[in-house]
Amino acid sequence: MSTSPRLASAVDGKSANIRTVMRHSPKVREAFDAMYATLWSGGEAPVDVKELMRLRNARVTDCGL
């Protein structure tokens, strides 16, 4: 997986990352934020386990922790 963005930032002077790219579409940002909130607040796994999984995934995919 590449850490090079495939889409440009929607914010002048800011590098492309998930937040600046999603500024292209507020509806996409709203949907993503709702999904992410559900992911963290629901389910069977405790939040600390979810955080460990997030950190491991970031390291495996070289997302630039």
HTML snippet that shows the backbone in 3Dmol.js (N, CA, C, O; Angstrom):
<script src="https://3Dmol.org/build/3Dmol-min.js"></script>
<div id="view" style="width:600px;height:400px;position:relative"></div>
<script>
const pdb = `
ATOM      1  N   MET A   1       0.849  -1.176   0.000  1.00  0.00           N
ATOM      2  CA  MET A   1       0.000   0.000   0.000  1.00  0.00           C
ATOM      3  C   MET A   1       0.891   1.234   0.000  1.00  0.00           C
ATOM      4  O   MET A   1       1.869   1.307   0.743  1.00  0.00           O
ATOM      5  N   SER A   2       0.550   2.178  -0.820  1.00  0.00           N
ATOM      6  CA  SER A   2       1.331   3.395  -0.945  1.00  0.00           C
ATOM      7  C   SER A   2       0.886   4.451   0.065  1.00  0.00           C
ATOM      8  O   SER A   2      -0.289   4.536   0.422  1.00  0.00           O
ATOM      9  N   THR A   3       1.836   5.237   0.507  1.00  0.00           N
ATOM     10  CA  THR A   3       1.499   6.375   1.362  1.00  0.00           C
ATOM     11  C   THR A   3       1.402   7.662   0.541  1.00  0.00           C
ATOM     12  O   THR A   3       1.168   8.738   1.092  1.00  0.00           O
ATOM     13  N   SER A   4       1.582   7.548  -0.774  1.00  0.00           N
ATOM     14  CA  SER A   4       1.447   8.705  -1.658  1.00  0.00           C
ATOM     15  C   SER A   4      -0.020   8.924  -1.996  1.00  0.00           C
ATOM     16  O   SER A   4      -0.676   8.015  -2.507  1.00  0.00           O
ATOM     17  N   PRO A   5      -0.550  10.119  -1.719  1.00  0.00           N
ATOM     18  CA  PRO A   5      -1.959  10.371  -1.999  1.00  0.00           C
ATOM     19  C   PRO A   5      -2.275  10.304  -3.483  1.00  0.00           C
ATOM     20  O   PRO A   5      -1.483  10.752  -4.312  1.00  0.00           O
ATOM     21  N   ARG A   6      -3.425   9.748  -3.816  1.00  0.00           N
ATOM     22  CA  ARG A   6      -3.860   9.671  -5.204  1.00  0.00           C
ATOM     23  C   ARG A   6      -4.775  10.830  -5.562  1.00  0.00           C
ATOM     24  O   ARG A   6      -5.031  11.084  -6.739  1.00  0.00           O
ATOM     25  N   LEU A   7      -5.268  11.530  -4.553  1.00  0.00           N
ATOM     26  CA  LEU A   7      -6.139  12.685  -4.762  1.00  0.00           C
ATOM     27  C   LEU A   7      -5.497  13.916  -4.142  1.00  0.00           C
ATOM     28  O   LEU A   7      -4.732  13.820  -3.183  1.00  0.00           O
ATOM     29  N   ALA A   8      -5.815  15.053  -4.696  1.00  0.00           N
ATOM     30  CA  ALA A   8      -5.252  16.310  -4.196  1.00  0.00           C
ATOM     31  C   ALA A   8      -6.040  16.822  -2.998  1.00  0.00           C
ATOM     32  O   ALA A   8      -7.219  16.514  -2.824  1.00  0.00           O
ATOM     33  N   SER A   9      -5.370  17.592  -2.199  1.00  0.00           N
ATOM     34  CA  SER A   9      -6.019  18.258  -1.071  1.00  0.00           C
ATOM     35  C   SER A   9      -7.021  19.288  -1.586  1.00  0.00           C
ATOM     36  O   SER A   9      -6.799  19.926  -2.615  1.00  0.00           O
ATOM     37  N   ALA A  10      -8.104  19.438  -0.870  1.00  0.00           N
ATOM     38  CA  ALA A  10      -9.091  20.470  -1.202  1.00  0.00           C
ATOM     39  C   ALA A  10      -8.792  21.767  -0.446  1.00  0.00           C
ATOM     40  O   ALA A  10      -9.531  22.744  -0.566  1.00  0.00           O
ATOM     41  N   VAL A  11      -7.717  21.770   0.324  1.00  0.00           N
ATOM     42  CA  VAL A  11      -7.351  22.930   1.138  1.00  0.00           C
ATOM     43  C   VAL A  11      -6.035  23.491   0.601  1.00  0.00           C
ATOM     44  O   VAL A  11      -5.000  22.826   0.653  1.00  0.00           O
ATOM     45  N   ASP A  12      -6.084  24.706   0.090  1.00  0.00           N
ATOM     46  CA  ASP A  12      -4.878  25.337  -0.448  1.00  0.00           C
ATOM     47  C   ASP A  12      -3.783  25.397   0.608  1.00  0.00           C
ATOM     48  O   ASP A  12      -4.017  25.791   1.751  1.00  0.00           O
ATOM     49  N   GLY A  13      -2.588  24.998   0.202  1.00  0.00           N
ATOM     50  CA  GLY A  13      -1.446  25.066   1.092  1.00  0.00           C
ATOM     51  C   GLY A  13      -1.312  23.906   2.055  1.00  0.00           C
ATOM     52  O   GLY A  13      -0.345  23.848   2.813  1.00  0.00           O
ATOM     53  N   LYS A  14      -2.260  22.978   2.045  1.00  0.00           N
ATOM     54  CA  LYS A  14      -2.202  21.817   2.939  1.00  0.00           C
ATOM     55  C   LYS A  14      -1.935  20.567   2.125  1.00  0.00           C
ATOM     56  O   LYS A  14      -2.451  20.418   1.017  1.00  0.00           O
ATOM     57  N   SER A  15      -1.135  19.674   2.668  1.00  0.00           N
ATOM     58  CA  SER A  15      -0.863  18.423   1.961  1.00  0.00           C
ATOM     59  C   SER A  15      -2.089  17.523   2.007  1.00  0.00           C
ATOM     60  O   SER A  15      -2.945  17.660   2.881  1.00  0.00           O
ATOM     61  N   ALA A  16      -2.159  16.613   1.066  1.00  0.00           N
ATOM     62  CA  ALA A  16      -3.292  15.698   0.979  1.00  0.00           C
ATOM     63  C   ALA A  16      -3.228  14.662   2.098  1.00  0.00           C
ATOM     64  O   ALA A  16      -2.210  13.993   2.276  1.00  0.00           O
ATOM     65  N   ASN A  17      -4.297  14.538   2.833  1.00  0.00           N
ATOM     66  CA  ASN A  17      -4.476  13.478   3.811  1.00  0.00           C
ATOM     67  C   ASN A  17      -5.976  13.199   3.860  1.00  0.00           C
ATOM     68  O   ASN A  17      -6.744  13.862   3.163  1.00  0.00           O
ATOM     69  N   ILE A  18      -6.400  12.249   4.653  1.00  0.00           N
ATOM     70  CA  ILE A  18      -7.797  11.844   4.617  1.00  0.00           C
ATOM     71  C   ILE A  18      -8.748  13.017   4.887  1.00  0.00           C
ATOM     72  O   ILE A  18      -9.807  13.107   4.266  1.00  0.00           O
ATOM     73  N   ARG A  19      -8.389  13.887   5.780  1.00  0.00           N
ATOM     74  CA  ARG A  19      -9.279  15.001   6.124  1.00  0.00           C
ATOM     75  C   ARG A  19      -9.313  16.083   5.037  1.00  0.00           C
ATOM     76  O   ARG A  19     -10.385  16.591   4.710  1.00  0.00           O
ATOM     77  N   THR A  20      -8.165  16.433   4.482  1.00  0.00           N
ATOM     78  CA  THR A  20      -8.163  17.493   3.472  1.00  0.00           C
ATOM     79  C   THR A  20      -8.738  17.013   2.147  1.00  0.00           C
ATOM     80  O   THR A  20      -9.316  17.805   1.403  1.00  0.00           O
ATOM     81  N   VAL A  21      -8.590  15.735   1.843  1.00  0.00           N
ATOM     82  CA  VAL A  21      -9.176  15.199   0.614  1.00  0.00           C
ATOM     83  C   VAL A  21     -10.693  15.098   0.750  1.00  0.00           C
ATOM     84  O   VAL A  21     -11.416  15.381  -0.206  1.00  0.00           O
ATOM     85  N   MET A  22     -11.184  14.700   1.919  1.00  0.00           N
ATOM     86  CA  MET A  22     -12.633  14.581   2.099  1.00  0.00           C
ATOM     87  C   MET A  22     -13.340  15.935   2.073  1.00  0.00           C
ATOM     88  O   MET A  22     -14.566  15.989   1.985  1.00  0.00           O
ATOM     89  N   ARG A  23     -12.587  17.012   2.148  1.00  0.00           N
ATOM     90  CA  ARG A  23     -13.189  18.342   2.036  1.00  0.00           C
ATOM     91  C   ARG A  23     -13.775  18.592   0.650  1.00  0.00           C
ATOM     92  O   ARG A  23     -14.551  19.528   0.463  1.00  0.00           O
ATOM     93  N   HIS A  24     -13.403  17.752  -0.328  1.00  0.00           N
ATOM     94  CA  HIS A  24     -13.993  17.862  -1.660  1.00  0.00           C
ATOM     95  C   HIS A  24     -15.491  17.573  -1.615  1.00  0.00           C
ATOM     96  O   HIS A  24     -16.251  18.097  -2.429  1.00  0.00           O
ATOM     97  N   SER A  25     -15.912  16.747  -0.671  1.00  0.00           N
ATOM     98  CA  SER A  25     -17.320  16.357  -0.585  1.00  0.00           C
ATOM     99  C   SER A  25     -17.779  16.291   0.863  1.00  0.00           C
ATOM    100  O   SER A  25     -17.489  15.317   1.558  1.00  0.00           O
ATOM    101  N   PRO A  26     -18.492  17.315   1.329  1.00  0.00           N
ATOM    102  CA  PRO A  26     -18.985  17.294   2.704  1.00  0.00           C
ATOM    103  C   PRO A  26     -19.878  16.082   3.005  1.00  0.00           C
ATOM    104  O   PRO A  26     -19.886  15.593   4.135  1.00  0.00           O
ATOM    105  N   LYS A  27     -20.626  15.595   2.015  1.00  0.00           N
ATOM    106  CA  LYS A  27     -21.476  14.421   2.246  1.00  0.00           C
ATOM    107  C   LYS A  27     -20.631  13.179   2.529  1.00  0.00           C
ATOM    108  O   LYS A  27     -20.978  12.364   3.384  1.00  0.00           O
ATOM    109  N   VAL A  28     -19.530  13.045   1.810  1.00  0.00           N
ATOM    110  CA  VAL A  28     -18.636  11.913   2.064  1.00  0.00           C
ATOM    111  C   VAL A  28     -18.052  12.037   3.463  1.00  0.00           C
ATOM    112  O   VAL A  28     -17.967  11.048   4.191  1.00  0.00           O
ATOM    113  N   ARG A  29     -17.651  13.240   3.842  1.00  0.00           N
ATOM    114  CA  ARG A  29     -17.078  13.459   5.179  1.00  0.00           C
ATOM    115  C   ARG A  29     -18.088  13.125   6.268  1.00  0.00           C
ATOM    116  O   ARG A  29     -17.738  12.475   7.253  1.00  0.00           O
ATOM    117  N   GLU A  30     -19.334  13.556   6.108  1.00  0.00           N
ATOM    118  CA  GLU A  30     -20.376  13.244   7.097  1.00  0.00           C
ATOM    119  C   GLU A  30     -20.593  11.745   7.216  1.00  0.00           C
ATOM    120  O   GLU A  30     -20.693  11.212   8.321  1.00  0.00           O
ATOM    121  N   ALA A  31     -20.665  11.068   6.083  1.00  0.00           N
ATOM    122  CA  ALA A  31     -20.878   9.613   6.093  1.00  0.00           C
ATOM    123  C   ALA A  31     -19.693   8.900   6.748  1.00  0.00           C
ATOM    124  O   ALA A  31     -19.881   7.971   7.534  1.00  0.00           O
ATOM    125  N   PHE A  32     -18.478   9.333   6.423  1.00  0.00           N
ATOM    126  CA  PHE A  32     -17.298   8.715   7.026  1.00  0.00           C
ATOM    127  C   PHE A  32     -17.280   8.932   8.532  1.00  0.00           C
ATOM    128  O   PHE A  32     -17.017   8.000   9.292  1.00  0.00           O
ATOM    129  N   ASP A  33     -17.557  10.159   8.967  1.00  0.00           N
ATOM    130  CA  ASP A  33     -17.546  10.452  10.403  1.00  0.00           C
ATOM    131  C   ASP A  33     -18.597   9.634  11.148  1.00  0.00           C
ATOM    132  O   ASP A  33     -18.343   9.166  12.258  1.00  0.00           O
ATOM    133  N   ALA A  34     -19.771   9.457  10.551  1.00  0.00           N
ATOM    134  CA  ALA A  34     -20.827   8.639  11.183  1.00  0.00           C
ATOM    135  C   ALA A  34     -20.382   7.184  11.279  1.00  0.00           C
ATOM    136  O   ALA A  34     -20.579   6.542  12.310  1.00  0.00           O
ATOM    137  N   MET A  35     -19.785   6.663  10.215  1.00  0.00           N
ATOM    138  CA  MET A  35     -19.304   5.284  10.226  1.00  0.00           C
ATOM    139  C   MET A  35     -18.198   5.109  11.263  1.00  0.00           C
ATOM    140  O   MET A  35     -18.189   4.122  11.999  1.00  0.00           O
ATOM    141  N   TYR A  36     -17.277   6.048  11.327  1.00  0.00           N
ATOM    142  CA  TYR A  36     -16.150   5.950  12.250  1.00  0.00           C
ATOM    143  C   TYR A  36     -16.629   6.017  13.704  1.00  0.00           C
ATOM    144  O   TYR A  36     -16.121   5.293  14.561  1.00  0.00           O
ATOM    145  N   ALA A  37     -17.599   6.880  13.977  1.00  0.00           N
ATOM    146  CA  ALA A  37     -18.162   6.968  15.330  1.00  0.00           C
ATOM    147  C   ALA A  37     -18.834   5.649  15.723  1.00  0.00           C
ATOM    148  O   ALA A  37     -18.704   5.198  16.861  1.00  0.00           O
ATOM    149  N   THR A  38     -19.543   5.044  14.792  1.00  0.00           N
ATOM    150  CA  THR A  38     -20.191   3.761  15.047  1.00  0.00           C
ATOM    151  C   THR A  38     -19.144   2.683  15.310  1.00  0.00           C
ATOM    152  O   THR A  38     -19.302   1.864  16.216  1.00  0.00           O
ATOM    153  N   LEU A  39     -18.090   2.686  14.527  1.00  0.00           N
ATOM    154  CA  LEU A  39     -17.018   1.719  14.702  1.00  0.00           C
ATOM    155  C   LEU A  39     -16.426   1.788  16.104  1.00  0.00           C
ATOM    156  O   LEU A  39     -16.220   0.760  16.748  1.00  0.00           O
ATOM    157  N   TRP A  40     -16.155   2.999  16.574  1.00  0.00           N
ATOM    158  CA  TRP A  40     -15.504   3.152  17.871  1.00  0.00           C
ATOM    159  C   TRP A  40     -16.453   2.997  19.047  1.00  0.00           C
ATOM    160  O   TRP A  40     -16.030   2.568  20.121  1.00  0.00           O
ATOM    161  N   SER A  41     -17.727   3.335  18.871  1.00  0.00           N
ATOM    162  CA  SER A  41     -18.644   3.284  20.015  1.00  0.00           C
ATOM    163  C   SER A  41     -19.428   1.981  20.118  1.00  0.00           C
ATOM    164  O   SER A  41     -20.009   1.694  21.164  1.00  0.00           O
ATOM    165  N   GLY A  42     -19.452   1.192  19.052  1.00  0.00           N
ATOM    166  CA  GLY A  42     -20.241  -0.031  19.071  1.00  0.00           C
ATOM    167  C   GLY A  42     -19.388  -1.273  19.010  1.00  0.00           C
ATOM    168  O   GLY A  42     -18.159  -1.205  19.010  1.00  0.00           O
ATOM    169  N   GLY A  43     -20.060  -2.415  18.956  1.00  0.00           N
ATOM    170  CA  GLY A  43     -19.366  -3.681  18.804  1.00  0.00           C
ATOM    171  C   GLY A  43     -18.976  -4.315  20.116  1.00  0.00           C
ATOM    172  O   GLY A  43     -19.255  -3.796  21.197  1.00  0.00           O
ATOM    173  N   GLU A  44     -18.324  -5.452  19.990  1.00  0.00           N
ATOM    174  CA  GLU A  44     -17.951  -6.252  21.154  1.00  0.00           C
ATOM    175  C   GLU A  44     -16.555  -5.949  21.683  1.00  0.00           C
ATOM    176  O   GLU A  44     -16.300  -6.104  22.878  1.00  0.00           O
ATOM    177  N   ALA A  45     -15.659  -5.524  20.820  1.00  0.00           N
ATOM    178  CA  ALA A  45     -14.277  -5.285  21.249  1.00  0.00           C
ATOM    179  C   ALA A  45     -14.180  -3.988  22.048  1.00  0.00           C
ATOM    180  O   ALA A  45     -14.768  -2.976  21.668  1.00  0.00           O
ATOM    181  N   PRO A  46     -13.436  -4.021  23.157  1.00  0.00           N
ATOM    182  CA  PRO A  46     -13.234  -2.796  23.935  1.00  0.00           C
ATOM    183  C   PRO A  46     -12.407  -1.770  23.144  1.00  0.00           C
ATOM    184  O   PRO A  46     -11.661  -2.133  22.234  1.00  0.00           O
ATOM    185  N   VAL A  47     -12.547  -0.512  23.495  1.00  0.00           N
ATOM    186  CA  VAL A  47     -11.869   0.571  22.782  1.00  0.00           C
ATOM    187  C   VAL A  47     -10.351   0.391  22.792  1.00  0.00           C
ATOM    188  O   VAL A  47      -9.700   0.685  21.790  1.00  0.00           O
ATOM    189  N   ASP A  48      -9.773  -0.081  23.892  1.00  0.00           N
ATOM    190  CA  ASP A  48      -8.316  -0.252  23.925  1.00  0.00           C
ATOM    191  C   ASP A  48      -7.844  -1.314  22.931  1.00  0.00           C
ATOM    192  O   ASP A  48      -6.764  -1.182  22.355  1.00  0.00           O
ATOM    193  N   VAL A  49      -8.633  -2.351  22.727  1.00  0.00           N
ATOM    194  CA  VAL A  49      -8.298  -3.373  21.738  1.00  0.00           C
ATOM    195  C   VAL A  49      -8.432  -2.792  20.325  1.00  0.00           C
ATOM    196  O   VAL A  49      -7.600  -3.063  19.459  1.00  0.00           O
ATOM    197  N   LYS A  50      -9.464  -2.006  20.099  1.00  0.00           N
ATOM    198  CA  LYS A  50      -9.639  -1.366  18.791  1.00  0.00           C
ATOM    199  C   LYS A  50      -8.458  -0.447  18.483  1.00  0.00           C
ATOM    200  O   LYS A  50      -7.984  -0.394  17.348  1.00  0.00           O
ATOM    201  N   GLU A  51      -7.990   0.273  19.495  1.00  0.00           N
ATOM    202  CA  GLU A  51      -6.851   1.170  19.295  1.00  0.00           C
ATOM    203  C   GLU A  51      -5.592   0.377  18.970  1.00  0.00           C
ATOM    204  O   GLU A  51      -4.823   0.785  18.099  1.00  0.00           O
ATOM    205  N   LEU A  52      -5.364  -0.737  19.642  1.00  0.00           N
ATOM    206  CA  LEU A  52      -4.211  -1.576  19.320  1.00  0.00           C
ATOM    207  C   LEU A  52      -4.305  -2.107  17.892  1.00  0.00           C
ATOM    208  O   LEU A  52      -3.296  -2.169  17.189  1.00  0.00           O
ATOM    209  N   MET A  53      -5.493  -2.486  17.461  1.00  0.00           N
ATOM    210  CA  MET A  53      -5.688  -2.958  16.093  1.00  0.00           C
ATOM    211  C   MET A  53      -5.409  -1.832  15.092  1.00  0.00           C
ATOM    212  O   MET A  53      -4.800  -2.056  14.046  1.00  0.00           O
ATOM    213  N   ARG A  54      -5.861  -0.624  15.428  1.00  0.00           N
ATOM    214  CA  ARG A  54      -5.626   0.528  14.542  1.00  0.00           C
ATOM    215  C   ARG A  54      -4.131   0.805  14.413  1.00  0.00           C
ATOM    216  O   ARG A  54      -3.639   1.055  13.313  1.00  0.00           O
ATOM    217  N   LEU A  55      -3.411   0.761  15.529  1.00  0.00           N
ATOM    218  CA  LEU A  55      -1.971   1.005  15.498  1.00  0.00           C
ATOM    219  C   LEU A  55      -1.230  -0.080  14.723  1.00  0.00           C
ATOM    220  O   LEU A  55      -0.306   0.219  13.966  1.00  0.00           O
ATOM    221  N   ARG A  56      -1.627  -1.330  14.907  1.00  0.00           N
ATOM    222  CA  ARG A  56      -0.986  -2.419  14.168  1.00  0.00           C
ATOM    223  C   ARG A  56      -1.239  -2.261  12.667  1.00  0.00           C
ATOM    224  O   ARG A  56      -0.324  -2.418  11.859  1.00  0.00           O
ATOM    225  N   ASN A  57      -2.474  -1.953  12.303  1.00  0.00           N
ATOM    226  CA  ASN A  57      -2.784  -1.767  10.894  1.00  0.00           C
ATOM    227  C   ASN A  57      -1.970  -0.610  10.309  1.00  0.00           C
ATOM    228  O   ASN A  57      -1.482  -0.702   9.182  1.00  0.00           O
ATOM    229  N   ALA A  58      -1.825   0.455  11.055  1.00  0.00           N
ATOM    230  CA  ALA A  58      -1.039   1.595  10.581  1.00  0.00           C
ATOM    231  C   ALA A  58       0.408   1.194  10.350  1.00  0.00           C
ATOM    232  O   ALA A  58       1.023   1.614   9.369  1.00  0.00           O
ATOM    233  N   ARG A  59       0.950   0.390  11.241  1.00  0.00           N
ATOM    234  CA  ARG A  59       2.341  -0.042  11.082  1.00  0.00           C
ATOM    235  C   ARG A  59       2.482  -0.984   9.888  1.00  0.00           C
ATOM    236  O   ARG A  59       3.420  -0.849   9.102  1.00  0.00           O
ATOM    237  N   VAL A  60       1.569  -1.929   9.745  1.00  0.00           N
ATOM    238  CA  VAL A  60       1.637  -2.900   8.651  1.00  0.00           C
ATOM    239  C   VAL A  60       1.497  -2.218   7.294  1.00  0.00           C
ATOM    240  O   VAL A  60       2.168  -2.600   6.335  1.00  0.00           O
ATOM    241  N   THR A  61       0.629  -1.209   7.208  1.00  0.00           N
ATOM    242  CA  THR A  61       0.399  -0.530   5.927  1.00  0.00           C
ATOM    243  C   THR A  61       1.312   0.673   5.727  1.00  0.00           C
ATOM    244  O   THR A  61       1.215   1.367   4.715  1.00  0.00           O
ATOM    245  N   ASP A  62       2.194   0.919   6.686  1.00  0.00           N
ATOM    246  CA  ASP A  62       3.157   2.023   6.600  1.00  0.00           C
ATOM    247  C   ASP A  62       2.459   3.353   6.340  1.00  0.00           C
ATOM    248  O   ASP A  62       2.816   4.097   5.427  1.00  0.00           O
ATOM    249  N   CYS A  63       1.445   3.634   7.175  1.00  0.00           N
ATOM    250  CA  CYS A  63       0.663   4.849   6.961  1.00  0.00           C
ATOM    251  C   CYS A  63       1.299   6.099   7.522  1.00  0.00           C
ATOM    252  O   CYS A  63       0.722   7.180   7.404  1.00  0.00           O
ATOM    253  N   GLY A  64       2.459   5.991   8.124  1.00  0.00           N
ATOM    254  CA  GLY A  64       3.154   7.183   8.603  1.00  0.00           C
ATOM    255  C   GLY A  64       2.797   7.567  10.015  1.00  0.00           C
ATOM    256  O   GLY A  64       2.540   8.739  10.290  1.00  0.00           O
ATOM    257  N   LEU A  65       2.774   6.615  10.908  1.00  0.00           N
ATOM    258  CA  LEU A  65       2.475   6.896  12.312  1.00  0.00           C
ATOM    259  C   LEU A  65       3.379   7.948  12.895  1.00  0.00           C
ATOM    260  O   LEU A  65       3.248   8.292  14.070  1.00  0.00           O
TER     261      LEU A  65
END
`;
const viewer = $3Dmol.createViewer("view");
viewer.addModel(pdb, "pdb");
viewer.setStyle({}, {cartoon: {color: "spectrum"}});
viewer.zoomTo();
viewer.render();
</script>
